[in-house]
Amino acid sequence: MRSLLTLVIVGAIAFILVGMYVAPSQPELRTWYLRNACEHLDKMSPKICAPIRDGAGTERT
């Protein structure tokens, strides 16, 4: 049970880090994050999707 919880936490952290560091330079991944993930990630912190929006050239609201 402890390893499952650790795996979920590491997966969530990896998901956020990919959004911050990898997605801004990958057009298809950036588009997916903007369409699907940023809506939910912005609830945690607007700074998570800021690099994606800067990479796409879109304005932040």
C-alpha positions in Angstrom: 0.0 0.0 0.0 2.8 2.4 0.8 4.5 1.7 -2.6 1.2 2.4 -4.4 0.8 5.7 -2.6 4.4 6.6 -3.4 3.9 5.7 -7.0 0.8 8.0 -7.2 2.6 10.9 -5.6 5.7 10.5 -7.9 3.4 10.3 -10.9 1.6 13.5 -10.0 4.9 15.3 -9.5 6.2 14.0 -12.8 3.0 15.2 -14.6 3.5 18.7 -13.2 7.2 18.8 -14.0 6.6 17.6 -17.6 4.1 20.4 -17.9 6.5 23.0 -16.7 9.8 21.9 -18.4 9.1 19.6 -21.3 5.7 20.7 -22.7 6.7 24.4 -23.6 9.2 23.1 -26.2 7.0 20.3 -27.7 4.1 21.8 -29.7 1.8 18.7 -29.5 2.3 18.2 -25.8 1.9 21.9 -25.2 -1.4 21.9 -27.0 -2.6 18.9 -25.0 -1.7 20.5 -21.7 -3.4 23.8 -22.7 -6.6 22.0 -23.7 -6.8 19.4 -21.0 -4.5 19.9 -18.0 -4.1 23.6 -17.4 -7.7 24.1 -16.4 -7.1 21.8 -13.4 -3.4 22.8 -12.7 -4.3 26.5 -12.5 -6.5 25.6 -9.5 -3.4 24.5 -7.7 -1.1 27.3 -8.9 -1.3 29.6 -12.0 2.5 29.4 -12.2 2.5 25.8 -13.3 1.0 26.5 -16.8 2.8 29.9 -17.2 5.7 28.4 -19.1 3.3 26.6 -21.4 1.4 29.7 -22.2 4.6 31.7 -22.7 5.8 29.0 -25.1 2.5 29.1 -27.0 2.4 32.9 -27.1 -1.0 33.0 -25.5 -2.1 35.6 -23.0 -2.6 34.7 -19.4 -5.9 35.6 -17.8 
